[in-house]
Amino acid sequence: MNKKKRQDVVIPGAEVFLEKHMDQVAGAKVGLLTNQTGIVRNGNSLVDVFASHPRIDLSALFCPEHGIR
């Protein structure tokens, strides 16, 4: 019996948000709650991804007491 291997892919919530829900924040100031482990699949920091996104006005960062970087 030849069974295909199932490969599940986990997509971080931030990527889902950027792909499907940008209309909720386009043109608004955005605050990001994250920590130093917040990354997307390619390894880029959530802070960098949000800060460089042309449709996001990243205005505030919120993090635990130990900081982001």
C-alpha positions as CSV (number, residue, x, y, z in Angstrom):
1,M,0.0,0.0,0.0
2,N,1.4,3.4,-1.1
3,K,0.4,6.1,1.4
4,K,1.4,9.7,0.8
5,K,3.1,11.4,3.7
6,R,1.1,14.2,5.1
7,Q,3.1,17.4,5.6
8,D,1.3,19.9,7.9
9,V,2.5,23.5,7.8
10,V,2.1,25.8,10.8
11,I,1.5,29.4,9.8
12,P,2.1,31.9,12.5
13,G,-0.8,34.1,13.4
14,A,1.1,37.2,12.4
15,E,1.4,35.9,8.8
16,V,-2.3,35.0,8.7
17,F,-3.1,38.5,9.9
18,L,-0.8,40.2,7.3
19,E,-2.3,38.1,4.5
20,K,-6.0,38.2,5.4
21,H,-6.8,41.0,7.9
22,M,-4.8,44.0,6.9
23,D,-8.1,45.9,6.2
24,Q,-8.6,46.0,10.0
25,V,-5.6,48.3,10.6
26,A,-4.8,49.9,7.2
27,G,-4.4,53.6,7.9
28,A,-4.5,53.3,11.7
29,K,-1.8,53.5,14.3
30,V,-0.8,50.0,15.4
31,G,0.7,48.8,18.7
32,L,2.5,45.4,18.7
33,L,2.6,43.2,21.7
34,T,5.5,40.7,21.3
35,N,8.8,39.5,22.8
36,Q,12.2,38.7,21.5
37,T,11.0,35.3,20.2
38,G,8.3,36.8,18.0
39,I,9.2,35.8,14.4
40,V,7.6,34.8,11.1
41,R,8.5,31.6,9.2
42,N,11.5,33.1,7.4
43,G,13.0,34.0,10.8
44,N,12.5,37.8,10.5
45,S,11.4,39.6,13.7
46,L,7.8,40.6,14.0
47,V,9.0,44.1,15.0
48,D,11.0,44.4,11.7
49,V,8.1,42.9,9.6
50,F,5.5,45.3,11.1
51,A,7.9,48.3,11.1
52,S,8.8,47.9,7.4
53,H,5.3,47.0,6.2
54,P,4.0,49.9,3.9
55,R,0.4,49.6,5.2
56,I,1.1,49.5,8.9
57,D,1.9,52.6,11.0
58,L,3.7,50.9,13.9
59,S,3.4,53.4,16.7
60,A,4.0,51.5,19.9
61,L,5.8,48.3,21.0
62,F,4.7,46.5,24.1
63,C,6.9,43.8,25.6
64,P,7.7,41.9,28.8
65,E,9.9,43.5,31.4
66,H,13.1,42.1,29.7
67,G,12.6,44.1,26.5
68,I,12.6,43.2,22.9
69,R,16.3,43.2,21.9
